Amino acid sequence: FGGIEGKVSNITADSLVDQKTGEPYYQVRVATEKSTLVRDGKAYSIIPGMICSVDIKTGRKTILSYLLKPINKARQEAMSER
């Protein structure tokens, strides 16, 4: 169906367990910017309780920053007094 922008407003502190599969999950509440999705000219309403697949963006980091993190940390600790 496509995607819709939104912001996470709440995440459960503890994981829950799916009764049917036994798989753990976190319940997340997302405030969407729109209340409908449009596909082929037809609008589909988004209603509370719908199950969906969500990609949560937490920030932007380059692969280089991940690779350099241990080196930068060691360099900073080498210059400090304990």
PEJO-V658562 format. One record per pair of residues at least 12 apart in sequence whose ideal C-beta (glycine too) atoms are under 10 Angstrom apart, sorted by sequence separation. I is the first residue (numbers start at 0). GAP is how many residues later the second one is. D is the distance in Angstrom with one decimal. If there is no record, write none. Layout:
i = {I & I}
gap = {GAP & GAP}
d = {D & D}
//
This chain:
i = {13 & 14 & 33 & 34 & 11 & 12 & 13 & 11 & 31 & 10 & 11 & 10 & 11 & 29 & 9 & 10 & 11 & 9 & 10 & 8 & 9 & 10 & 28 & 7 & 8 & 9 & 31 & 7 & 8 & 9 & 6 & 7 & 8 & 29 & 5 & 6 & 7 & 5 & 6 & 27 & 29 & 4 & 5 & 6 & 3 & 5 & 6 & 27 & 29 & 4 & 5 & 3 & 4 & 5 & 27 & 3 & 4 & 3 & 3 & 3 & 3 & 2 & 3 & 1 & 0 & 1 & 0 & 1 & 0 & 5 & 1 & 3 & 0 & 10 & 7 & 3 & 5 & 7 & 2 & 7 & 2 & 3 & 5 & 7 & 0 & 2 & 2}
gap = {12 & 12 & 12 & 12 & 13 & 13 & 13 & 14 & 14 & 15 & 15 & 16 & 16 & 16 & 17 & 17 & 17 & 18 & 18 & 19 & 19 & 19 & 19 & 20 & 20 & 20 & 20 & 21 & 21 & 21 & 22 & 22 & 22 & 22 & 23 & 23 & 23 & 24 & 24 & 24 & 24 & 25 & 25 & 25 & 26 & 26 & 26 & 26 & 26 & 27 & 27 & 28 & 28 & 28 & 28 & 29 & 29 & 30 & 31 & 32 & 33 & 34 & 34 & 35 & 36 & 36 & 37 & 37 & 38 & 40 & 42 & 42 & 43 & 45 & 46 & 48 & 48 & 48 & 49 & 49 & 50 & 50 & 50 & 50 & 51 & 51 & 52}
d = {8.2 & 9.0 & 7.6 & 8.7 & 9.0 & 8.9 & 9.7 & 5.3 & 6.1 & 5.6 & 4.5 & 7.4 & 7.7 & 9.8 & 8.2 & 5.1 & 9.0 & 7.1 & 7.7 & 8.7 & 4.1 & 9.8 & 9.4 & 5.9 & 4.9 & 8.8 & 10.0 & 7.2 & 6.7 & 9.3 & 9.9 & 5.7 & 4.9 & 8.4 & 9.7 & 6.9 & 8.1 & 4.3 & 5.4 & 9.8 & 6.7 & 9.7 & 5.7 & 8.4 & 9.1 & 4.0 & 8.2 & 6.9 & 8.9 & 7.2 & 6.1 & 5.4 & 4.8 & 8.6 & 7.8 & 7.0 & 7.7 & 5.7 & 9.2 & 8.6 & 6.0 & 8.4 & 9.9 & 6.1 & 5.3 & 8.1 & 9.1 & 6.6 & 5.5 & 9.5 & 10.0 & 7.3 & 7.0 & 9.2 & 8.7 & 9.1 & 8.4 & 6.5 & 10.0 & 9.9 & 9.8 & 10.0 & 9.9 & 9.7 & 9.2 & 9.5 & 8.2}
//
